[in-house]
Amino acid sequence: MGPDTTGGAVVTGRANRLVTTGCLTILIALIIVLGVPVSWLWYRHWHDGNVNKEREEKAVALVREQARATADETARALGTSGATDTDALIGVIWRHTEAPVITYEASRREFTATAASSAHYDAKAILPGGGSGQVTRCFVVTYTHHPGQAWTSRVSERDDDVCRPGTEIGGLVRLAQTRISSMYAQDLTRAGVQKALDPTGRLRSYDVKSVVRRADTVTVSILLSSPDATVGQCYRFTRPVPNDDGPGTTTAVPTSSC
C-alpha cells in the first residue's frame, strides 16, 4: 500500500546488533586514528540515532496516510465507474492500487487487495555522506458494496509475511510481461508461452490456461502462484501483434478466474 513476526523480529534484532557493532567499531577507530573527543562521538551517535528514529517514524506515518488515501480514492472510483462485472471492478481496483493480489468473496460482496507499500527517508550517519533508510508496511484493504449503499473501504495493517507472496507474484507478473512482449507472434500459443515462462518445465509459478487471438491482439490467461504455493492469482496478459511480427508491449491485470 504490518507488525513483524517472531522470525522477522529476530532478523531485525540481528541486523540492529550488527549496525550497532559497526558504529562502535567506527567510533573506536576515529578515537584511535583521529583523536576525536569521546564525548563528541558519543553525542553524535546518540543524536543521529534519535534523528533517524524520528525520520523513520515520519516515513511510516506517510506510508499509512497514503494507504488510507488510496483506499478512499479507490472506493470513490468503484462508485463512479458504473461497473458491475467482477473482473471490471477488479480492474478499477488494480488501476488505483496496483495491488498484485486482488480477490473477491461473493458471499460478502467484498473485494480484498493485498499489497506492501514502502517509503524512503534520509538517514544521518557519523561518517560523511549520510545514507538512505526505507520502511515497508503490509496493507490488506477490503472494498465492500451493498445495494443502495456507497462503496466502503477498510484498511488493515498486517504482518509482512501476509504481503510477501503477493510481492513475489508481482515480480512474476513483470517477468511474464517482459517475456511475452519479446515473443514472435507465431510462438504466442499456450505451449509456446508456457515454455517461454518455464523453459525447464520445473517451475510451478506459471500455469498458462489459455491463449486467445482476436484480430491483432493476443490475450493470455495465466495462474501465477507464489514460490511457496500459498497464494495464487489469475492474470490476463494482453499483447498487440504488429504486422511486422516484431515485439509488442504487454499489459497485465488481475482477474477473478482464468
N, C-alpha and C positions, 0 to 999 in steps of 0.2 A: 505495500500500500502502500513482543510477547515475552514473559519471563522465561529464563533458561531452564533446561533440565539439569539433573544432577551431573550428567556427563559433561554438559556444556559448562556448568559451573566449575567442574574440575579442570577442564581445559583452560577456561578463563583464569582460574587461580594460578595454574602453572605459568600461563603467559605473563600474568602480573608479576609473579615472583622473578621470572626471567628478566622482565623490564626493570624491576627494582634492582636486581643484582647488577644489571648492566649500568644503571645510573650510578650506583655506588662505586662500581669499578672506574667509571669516568671521573667521579669526584676524587677518588684516591689518586688517580693518575694526574689530574690537574693540580692537586695539592703537592705531589712529589715533583712534577716537572716544572710547574709554573710558580709554585709557592703561593698560590692563591689562598687568601684567608679562609679558614674552615667555616667560620660563621657566615660569610657571604655565600659560599657554595651551598651550605645547608639551607640558607634563606631562599636562594634561587630555586633549589629543589622543591622546597615547601610551597613557594609562591606559584611556580609554574604548574605544580600538581593541582593546586586549587583552581587556577585559571582554566586548565584543561578540563577539570571536572565540571566547571560552570559551563564551558562551551559545549561539552558533551551533553549536559542536561538540556541546554537550549536546542541542540540538534534533535534530541529525542522528542522534545515538545513540538518542534516544527514538523517532524515526521507524523506524529499523532494528529496534529491540526490538519495537515494535508490529507490524511486518510479520511478524516471526518468530512472535510470539504468535498473530496472526490465522491464519497458515498452520497452526500446530499445532492450534488450535481447530477450524479447518475440516476438517482431516484426521480429527479425532475425530468431528465431526458426520457426515462421509461414512460412517464406520464404523458409527455407530449409527442412521443413517437407514433402513437396510433397503432403500434404493432400488437398483434395478438398471438402470432405463431411463436412457439417456444424458441426455435433457433433464431428467429428475428430479434427476439428480446435478448437472447444471449449475445447476439451481435451488438446490440446497443450497449450492454454492459462491457463488452470487450473493447469497444471503441473508446470508452471513457476511462476504463481502468487498466486495460491490457493485462488483466489477471490471467495467468496461464491455466488455471483450473476454475471452471465455472460449471456448476451442476444445478439441476432442477429437481425439486421434490414436489410432485404433483399433488400429493395429499395435503400439503401445507401451502400450496401455491407460492412456493418460496424458491428463489434463486440464491445460490451461495457462491461468492467469489473469494478465492484464497490467493493471497499474494504477499510477498515480502516487499518492504519499502525501505530505502536507505537514504542517508544524508551525510555529507562530508563536512568537516569543520577543521579550521586551522589549529594545530596543536603546537604549543610552545615547547621549546627544548632548550636545555642548558647550553648545548653547543650551537653555533651559528647555523642559520638555515631553517630552523623550525621543523615542522613536519606536518603530516596530514592524518586526521583521525576519521573514523567512519562509524556510524551507528546504523543498525538494521533492526527493524521490528517486523513481526509477522501479524498480519491482519486477516480476519475472516469477516466478510461483510455479507449480510443477508438482506435481500430485497424481497419484500412481501407485498402482494396486492390482493385485495378482496373486492368483490363487486360493490360499486357505489362509493368506494374509498380511494384515496390517493395512495400512490406507491410510498412505502416507508422503507427506511434503511436502518440497520443496526450494526454497529462496528464493534468487534471483539478483538482484543489483542491476545494473541496466543503464543505458545512456546515455539521457538524457532523450528523445532522438528516438524511442526504441522505444515510449515511452508516449504520445507526442504524438497519434498517430492515434486511439488509444483515448480519450484525453481529449476529442478533438473529437467522437467518436461519442457519448460521454456527454452532451455538450451537445445533440447532435441528438436523443437519446432524450428529454431533458427537454422540448425544444421540441415533439416529436411528442406527448408526453403532454398538454401544455397544449392543443394544437390539437384533438386527438381528444376531449379532455374537454369542449371548448366546442361541439362539433358537434351539430346536431339529429340525432335518431335516424334520420330518413328519408334523411339525407345520408351515413350510415355505409355506404357501398358502396366497392368497390375504386376506382372512378373518383372518387368524392367525397372519399375520404381522400387519394388521390394529389394531387388539386387543392388540398386544404387544406394539404398539406405543401409542395407545389411549384406555387404559383399561376401562375408564368410558364412552367412546363414546361421550364425551362433547367437546373435543378439535377439532379445525378446522385447526390445524397446519399441520396435516398429512392427505394426501389423497392417499392411495395406489391404483395405477392404474392397475398394472399387476404384476404377479409373473410367471416367465418362468423358467422351469427346463430343462437343457440340460446336459446329461451325469452326471458329478459330480459337476456341477456348477448351482447355482440358481441366477437369475437376477431379482431384484425388482425395479420397476419404481414407484417413489413417487413424487407427487407435494407437496412441502413444502411451507407454507405461513407464513409470519411474524405475530406475535400476533395481530397487528392492521389490518391485511389483506390487506396492501397496496402493498406488494411485494410478488410475488410467483416465485419459481424456481423449475424446474423439476430436479430430480437427479436419476441416475442409480446406484443402490447398487448391488455389485457382491460378492457372498459368496460361497466358495467351500463347498461341502458337503462330509466330510470324511466318509470312510467306517464304522467307529465305531459310526457314528451318534453323535459325540461329537461337541462341539462348533468350529467355524472356523472364521478366520479373515475376516472382511467385508471391501471392498474398496468402495469408493463413488466418483462420478464425475458428475458435472452438465451437463445437456443436453438441447437441444433446445425445445424439446417437450416430453410428456410422455403419 
